[in-house]
Amino acid sequence: MKKMSIRLICFFIGINILAIGIILNTRSDLGVAAFTSFFYALSKITGISLGASSILLYLTLIVLQTILLGRISLPVLLQIPFSFVFGVLTDFYDCLIPETPLSLGGKVLLLALAIWLTSIGVYLYTNCRLVMTPVEGTVQTIADRWSLRFSLVKNCFDFSMLLLTICLCLALGRPIFGIGIGTVVSALFLGRIIGIYEKHVTLKN
């Protein structure tokens, strides 16, 4: 019971840190991470909140997983409350953290902080092994269905999010929201930083 309580606390801390990292990434105005690009662009285009747009995307991915699995499974169902909780947290920090004009140096520092916090958040919640995010769940489902490597599917998934973002913006005649040098930097360093945590930091479950 004590171990489960610790895991729940670490999980909640992790998704809070992740939500903060995502918001700081948007505040840097240098480009968001690939896995947030589509719901960030959707939020900008439709005017709905960032949290609400993430919920819509996550619920769509949950439906996709169910179709691919051909059944309703508990691990997938648990992603539904996660989606709503994470969406609410995202909107909370979006309201809490103000948008402030920054110099280029300030934007770079904020981007670095955002990537660092995002990596900590991902490391914490994934190592708790409680609930997969709809993104990870979809990647894992596709990898299992066609016997592919998780890393390969994840790279393809991230690329597809970027491609969908570009297509959506171009089709509606809008600027391409959220894609920039920060997107490239996140792709290059986010996984590597998480790998450092995995190598040097151990969470006891």
Secondary structure, DSSP 4 states (H G I P E B T S, - for coil): -HHHHHHHHHHHHHHHHHHHHHHHHHHHTS---HHHHHHHHHHHHH---HHHHHHHHHHHHHHHHHHHHTS--HHHHTHHHHHHHHHHHHHHHHHHS------HHHHHHHHHHHHHHHHHHHHHHHHHTS---HHHHHHHHHHHHTT--HHHHHHHHHHHHHHHHHHHHHHTT---TT-SHHHHHHHHHHHHHHHHHHHH-----
